[in-house]
């Protein structure tokens, strides 16, 4: 990994860790999740995502706006679990 790439990866890791802590994860949980995402980002065969990364995830309500239960209600996503979702659309990163 080039130095520039490493610096970007460290910034991304730090940004993710802080956001996960803001969302209620403990510092250790946030660090571990950021590490798993770092590994995922560098494994070309790992296509898993977090609901938290998806544009269909509604932060304020903590629900998926795309997937619904059989009775029409919004689903409660597994926000911090790496998974594959057929409706995933990458959310734009805000600074």
N, C-alpha and C positions, 0 to 999 in steps of 0.2 A: 504494500500500500504506500503510495506516495505521501509526502509530508502534507501537501495541501488536502488530499483526501482524508488523511488521518485527522487533521484539524476540523474539517467539516463533520466527520463522524463523531468526534468528541463534543462538538457544539450540539449536534442532533441528540446525542445521548443525554447531555445535560438538560436540554430543553424538554425532552420527553420525561426525564426523571422528575423535574419540577412540576410539569403538568400532571403527572400521575399522582404526585403527592397532593396537589391542589384538589384532585378528584377523590382523595380519601385513602389512598394507599399509604402504608407506612414507608419510611425511607428505605428500609430493606426490600420491601416488596417492589417499590418503584425502581430501585436499582436493578433488581433481578429481572423485571419486565423489560427495562431498557436494554439490558444485556441480551435477552432473548431476541429482541427486535434487531439489535446489532448483528447477531448471528444470522437471523433470517435475511436481513438486507444483503448479506454477503454470500448467501447460498442461492445460486441461480435456480435451483430446483424447488426451493421453498416458496410456495405461492400463498401461504396462509396470511390472513390479515386480522386486524382487530376491528370490532364494530366502532371503536373509538376513532379509527382512521377514516371511516366511511362518511360520505356526504349525506347518507340517509339516516345517520344517527342524530337525533335531536338532543343536544346537550341539556337544554333546560328541563326536558321531561324525562331524559334518560331512556328513550324508546327508539325503536327503529320505525321510521316513517314509511318504509317500503314493504316489509314483511308484516303480515297480520295473522292472527289466530283464526281458526275456523269460524268463530263468531264475529269476526271483523275488527277486533281490537288490535291496537298496536302491540307488537311483541316487546318484551323486555330483553334486550340483547345481553349477551355475555360480554360486556364491554372490554374486559382485559384478558380474554381467552383467544389465543391464536386459532383461527378456523378458516374454512373455505365457505364462501357465501356466493350463491349465483347472482345476487343483486348488488354485490359490492361495487361502489364507485368511489375512487379516491377523492378525499376531501382536499380542497386547496389549503395549503399551509398559510396561516396568518401569523404575522410577526408581532 
